[in-house]
């Protein structure tokens, strides 16, 4: 048995599992929240769930385990304990947030580093991470471009722009919101994701041209991003390749994206690079609309390149895993 164990379910994990023929498992810990203010009760349920999860993994008796590491404390602790008490080959598929721009406490930091240290191989999400020498045996595999069917719907007669966000702490949400007020009523903006996750209080009435979509089901989400003229995907975190940008490639949409080294290398076609300030974002959006046809054609070409690259690299990864 070969498994891919995910603390944070993602399309990336499902894609890797599919192409490497792995059993995809989502941690039950994510769905085992204890609504109690009593520390001892919380501790009891945490220990109970950790033991239960380890027993599940033990029954599967994996030859090797790939762990999708996004800094989730309990799934990481489970992987550490399970790997220590069982003869299993551990490979870590490591998200950027684990080693860049993190503010973990001492215990979480220790466990994160320990899991990486005992792993046979670390899978990075971009080539730039390889330069950081986090692990003695590293390999980079960018996520696969998703296969989306265009599901266009009629929005309005305006210029429609979607900010693809999750309201994560690395996203410049304040600058995004501020940017929308720099445009006339001929522009309609959408911002995806659960705005209740924002780290500041948002007064939605202040933003006349902006629709907060909240979290959308897949069908409605794909309809929205298929129907908008331009996608905007931004991050303050270096060494981060944004999945929203891959969705832009999939749908051949002009992309306005943060100007960092990883993004410049990966999204080198079909994109306008901007600093994460409202005025710069505005200029990027206007420029992308002017170059819309050119950028869409470039995105179509980029999609073929990236799909070919993924299939080549996933084969190399498979050989690396088997040989380690």
C-alpha positions as CSV (number, residue, x, y, z in Angstrom):
1,X,0.0,0.0,0.0
2,X,1.2,3.5,-0.9
3,X,-0.7,6.5,0.4
4,X,-0.8,10.2,0.2
5,X,-1.9,11.7,3.5
6,X,-3.2,15.2,3.5
7,X,-3.7,17.6,6.5
8,X,-5.0,20.2,4.1
9,X,-7.0,18.8,1.2
10,X,-6.0,20.3,-2.1
11,X,-6.3,19.5,-5.8
12,X,-2.6,19.1,-5.9
13,X,-2.8,16.2,-3.5
14,X,-5.5,14.5,-5.5
15,X,-3.5,15.0,-8.8
16,X,-0.3,13.6,-7.4
17,X,-2.2,10.6,-5.9
18,X,-3.9,9.9,-9.2
19,X,-0.7,10.0,-11.3
20,X,1.4,8.0,-8.8
21,X,-1.4,5.6,-8.1
22,X,-1.6,6.3,-4.4
23,X,-4.5,6.0,-2.0
24,X,-5.5,9.5,-1.1
25,X,-6.4,10.0,2.6
26,X,-7.7,13.2,4.3
27,X,-6.9,13.6,8.0
28,X,-10.0,13.1,10.1
29,X,-8.4,15.5,12.7
30,X,-9.5,18.4,10.5
31,X,-13.1,17.5,11.1
32,X,-12.8,16.7,14.8
33,X,-13.2,20.1,16.4
34,X,-14.0,20.0,20.1
35,X,-16.3,22.8,21.2
36,X,-15.2,23.0,24.8
37,X,-13.4,25.6,26.9
38,X,-12.1,22.9,29.2
39,X,-8.4,22.3,28.5
40,X,-8.5,18.7,29.9
41,X,-11.5,17.8,27.8
42,X,-9.8,19.2,24.7
43,X,-6.6,17.4,25.5
44,X,-8.5,14.1,25.9
45,X,-10.2,14.3,22.5
46,X,-7.0,15.4,20.8
47,X,-5.1,12.3,22.2
48,X,-8.1,10.1,21.4
49,X,-8.2,11.4,17.8
50,X,-4.5,11.2,17.3
51,X,-4.4,7.5,18.5
52,X,-7.4,6.7,16.3
53,X,-5.7,8.2,13.2
54,X,-2.5,6.4,13.8
55,X,-4.4,3.1,14.1
56,X,-6.0,3.8,10.7
57,X,-2.6,4.4,9.1
58,X,-1.2,1.3,10.8
59,X,-4.0,-0.9,9.3
60,X,-3.2,0.3,5.9
61,X,0.4,-0.7,6.4
62,X,1.9,1.6,3.8
63,X,5.2,0.9,2.1
64,X,5.6,4.6,1.8
65,X,3.7,7.6,2.8
66,X,3.7,11.1,1.1
67,X,2.5,13.7,3.6
68,X,1.1,17.0,2.3
69,X,2.6,19.3,4.8
70,X,0.9,22.7,5.2
71,X,1.8,23.4,8.8
72,X,-1.3,21.7,10.3
73,X,-0.1,20.8,13.8
74,X,-2.1,17.5,14.6
75,X,-1.7,15.8,11.2
76,X,2.0,16.6,11.3
77,X,2.3,15.2,14.8
78,X,0.5,12.1,13.7
79,X,2.9,11.6,10.8
80,X,5.9,12.1,13.1
81,X,4.7,9.5,15.6
82,X,3.6,7.0,12.9
83,X,6.8,7.3,11.0
84,X,8.8,6.7,14.2
85,X,7.0,3.6,15.3
86,X,6.6,2.0,11.9
87,X,8.9,1.0,9.2
88,X,7.6,3.4,6.6
89,X,9.4,5.5,3.9
90,X,8.3,9.1,4.6
91,X,8.2,11.8,1.8
92,X,7.0,15.3,2.5
93,X,5.2,17.4,-0.1
94,X,5.9,20.7,1.6
95,X,3.9,23.9,1.2
96,X,5.7,27.2,1.2
97,X,4.0,28.4,4.3
98,X,5.9,25.8,6.4
99,X,9.2,27.5,5.9
100,X,8.5,31.1,4.6
101,X,6.7,33.8,6.5
102,X,5.6,31.5,9.4
103,X,5.0,32.4,13.0
104,X,4.8,29.0,14.6
105,X,5.4,28.5,18.3
106,X,8.4,26.5,19.5
107,X,6.6,23.2,19.6
108,X,5.0,23.5,16.1
109,X,8.3,24.7,14.7
110,X,10.2,21.7,16.2
111,X,7.6,19.2,14.9
112,X,7.7,20.8,11.4
113,X,11.5,20.6,11.2
114,X,11.6,17.0,12.7
115,X,9.1,15.7,10.1
116,X,11.2,17.2,7.3
117,X,14.5,15.9,8.9
118,X,13.3,12.2,9.0
119,X,11.8,12.3,5.5
120,X,13.7,10.6,2.7
121,X,12.6,13.2,0.1
122,X,11.1,16.7,0.2
123,X,8.9,17.7,-2.7
124,X,9.1,21.5,-3.2
125,X,6.4,23.4,-5.0
126,X,8.8,25.5,-7.2
127,X,12.4,25.6,-8.4
128,X,13.3,28.6,-6.3
129,X,12.8,26.6,-3.1
130,X,15.6,24.3,-4.1
131,X,18.1,27.1,-3.6
132,X,17.1,27.3,0.1
133,X,18.7,23.9,0.8
134,X,16.0,23.0,3.4
135,X,16.6,19.3,2.9
136,X,19.5,17.2,1.6
137,X,17.2,15.5,-0.9
138,X,14.9,17.9,-2.7
139,X,12.8,17.8,-5.9
140,X,10.5,20.4,-7.3
141,X,7.1,19.6,-8.7
142,X,4.8,22.5,-9.6
143,X,1.0,21.6,-9.3
144,X,-0.8,20.5,-12.4
145,X,-2.8,22.9,-14.5
146,X,-6.5,22.0,-13.7
147,X,-8.8,20.8,-16.4
148,X,-11.7,23.1,-16.4
149,X,-14.5,23.2,-18.9
150,X,-15.5,26.8,-19.7
151,X,-18.9,27.5,-18.3
152,X,-19.6,31.1,-19.3
153,X,-22.6,32.9,-18.0
154,X,-23.8,36.4,-18.8
155,X,-22.7,38.7,-16.0
156,X,-23.4,42.3,-17.3
157,X,-22.2,44.7,-19.9
158,X,-19.3,45.9,-17.8
159,X,-15.6,45.0,-17.6
160,X,-15.6,42.1,-15.2
161,X,-12.6,41.4,-13.0
162,X,-12.3,38.7,-10.4
163,X,-9.9,38.7,-7.4
164,X,-9.2,35.0,-6.7
165,X,-8.6,34.8,-3.0
166,X,-9.1,32.7,0.1
167,X,-8.6,35.7,2.5
168,X,-5.4,34.1,3.7
169,X,-2.9,36.1,5.8
170,X,-0.4,36.3,2.9
171,X,-2.9,38.1,0.6
172,X,-2.9,41.9,0.4
173,X,-6.7,42.1,1.0
174,X,-6.7,45.7,2.1
175,X,-4.9,46.9,-1.1
176,X,-7.3,44.8,-3.2
177,X,-10.3,46.4,-1.6
178,X,-8.8,49.9,-1.9
179,X,-8.0,49.3,-5.6
180,X,-11.7,48.7,-6.5
181,X,-12.6,52.2,-5.4
182,X,-10.2,53.7,-8.0
183,X,-12.4,52.6,-10.9
184,X,-15.5,54.0,-12.4
185,X,-18.9,52.2,-12.4
186,X,-18.0,50.7,-15.9
187,X,-16.0,48.1,-14.0
188,X,-17.5,45.2,-11.9
189,X,-15.3,43.4,-9.4
190,X,-15.7,40.1,-7.7
191,X,-13.7,38.7,-4.8
192,X,-13.9,35.0,-4.0
193,X,-13.3,33.3,-0.7
194,X,-14.8,33.5,2.8
195,X,-14.4,37.2,3.8
196,X,-15.1,36.3,7.4
197,X,-11.5,34.9,7.4
198,X,-10.1,38.4,6.9
199,X,-7.8,39.6,9.7
200,X,-9.6,43.0,9.8
201,X,-13.2,44.1,9.8
202,X,-14.6,44.7,6.3
203,X,-17.4,47.3,5.7
204,X,-18.8,45.9,2.4
205,X,-20.8,49.1,1.9
206,X,-17.6,51.0,1.2
207,X,-17.0,49.1,-2.0
208,X,-19.7,50.0,-4.6
209,X,-18.2,48.1,-7.5
210,X,-17.3,45.0,-5.6
211,X,-19.3,41.8,-5.0
212,X,-18.1,39.5,-2.1
213,X,-19.0,36.1,-3.4
214,X,-18.2,34.2,-0.3
215,X,-17.2,30.5,-0.7
216,X,-18.7,29.2,-3.9
217,X,-19.5,25.6,-4.9
218,X,-17.3,24.4,-7.7
219,X,-19.9,24.8,-10.5
220,X,-20.7,28.4,-9.6
221,X,-17.0,29.2,-9.0
222,X,-15.9,27.9,-12.4
223,X,-18.8,29.8,-14.0
224,X,-17.7,33.0,-12.4
225,X,-14.0,32.8,-13.3
226,X,-14.8,31.6,-16.8
227,X,-17.0,34.6,-17.4
228,X,-14.7,37.4,-16.1
229,X,-12.4,39.3,-18.4
230,X,-9.3,39.4,-16.2
231,X,-8.1,37.4,-13.1
232,X,-6.1,39.0,-10.3
233,X,-4.2,36.7,-8.0
234,X,-1.9,38.3,-5.4
235,X,0.4,37.2,-2.5
236,X,2.8,38.9,-0.1
237,X,4.7,35.7,0.4
238,X,7.9,34.9,-1.6
239,X,8.5,31.4,-3.1
240,X,4.8,31.1,-3.7
241,X,3.2,29.9,-6.9
242,X,-0.5,30.7,-6.6
243,X,-3.0,28.1,-7.6
244,X,-5.4,30.8,-8.9
245,X,-2.9,31.6,-11.5
246,X,-3.1,28.0,-12.8
247,X,-6.8,28.4,-13.1
248,X,-6.2,31.4,-15.3
249,X,-3.9,29.3,-17.5
250,X,-6.6,26.6,-17.7
251,X,-9.2,29.1,-18.9
252,X,-6.8,31.2,-21.1
253,X,-7.6,34.3,-19.0
254,X,-5.3,37.4,-18.8
255,X,-3.7,37.3,-15.4
256,X,-2.6,40.1,-13.1
257,X,-0.2,38.6,-10.5
258,X,2.3,39.6,-7.8
259,X,5.8,40.4,-9.0
260,X,8.0,37.8,-7.3
261,X,10.7,35.6,-8.7
262,X,8.7,32.3,-8.6
263,X,5.7,33.9,-10.4
264,X,7.8,35.7,-13.0
265,X,9.5,32.4,-13.9
266,X,6.3,30.3,-14.0
267,X,3.8,32.7,-15.4
268,X,6.1,34.3,-17.9
269,X,3.4,34.4,-20.6
270,X,-0.1,35.8,-20.5
271,X,0.5,37.8,-17.3
272,X,1.0,41.3,-16.0
273,X,3.2,41.6,-12.9
274,X,2.4,44.1,-10.2
275,X,3.5,45.3,-6.8
276,X,0.8,44.7,-4.2
277,X,-0.3,48.3,-3.9
278,X,-3.7,49.6,-5.0
279,X,-2.4,52.0,-7.7
280,X,-0.1,49.3,-9.1
281,X,-2.9,46.8,-9.2
282,X,-5.1,49.3,-11.0
283,X,-2.5,49.9,-13.6
284,X,-2.0,46.2,-14.1
285,X,-5.7,45.6,-14.6
286,X,-6.0,48.4,-17.2
287,X,-3.0,47.1,-19.0
288,X,-4.3,43.5,-19.1
289,X,-7.6,44.7,-20.6
290,X,-5.7,46.6,-23.3
291,X,-3.6,43.5,-24.1
292,X,-6.5,41.0,-23.6
293,X,-6.3,39.2,-26.9
294,X,-2.5,38.9,-26.8
295,X,-2.5,37.6,-23.2
296,X,-5.2,35.0,-23.9
297,X,-3.2,33.6,-26.8
298,X,-0.1,33.5,-24.7
299,X,-2.0,31.7,-21.9
300,X,-3.1,29.0,-24.4
301,X,0.5,28.4,-25.4
302,X,1.6,28.4,-21.7
303,X,-1.0,25.8,-20.8
304,X,0.5,23.2,-23.3
305,X,4.0,23.9,-22.0
306,X,3.0,23.4,-18.3
307,X,1.0,20.3,-18.9
308,X,3.9,18.7,-20.7
309,X,6.3,19.7,-18.0
310,X,4.1,18.3,-15.2
311,X,3.8,14.9,-17.0
312,X,7.6,14.8,-17.4
313,X,8.4,15.7,-13.8
314,X,5.8,13.4,-12.2
315,X,7.5,10.5,-14.0
316,X,10.9,11.6,-12.7
317,X,9.3,11.9,-9.2
318,X,8.0,8.4,-9.4
319,X,11.4,7.0,-10.1
320,X,12.9,9.0,-7.3
321,X,10.4,7.7,-4.8
322,X,11.0,4.1,-5.9
323,X,14.8,4.5,-5.7
324,X,15.0,6.2,-2.3
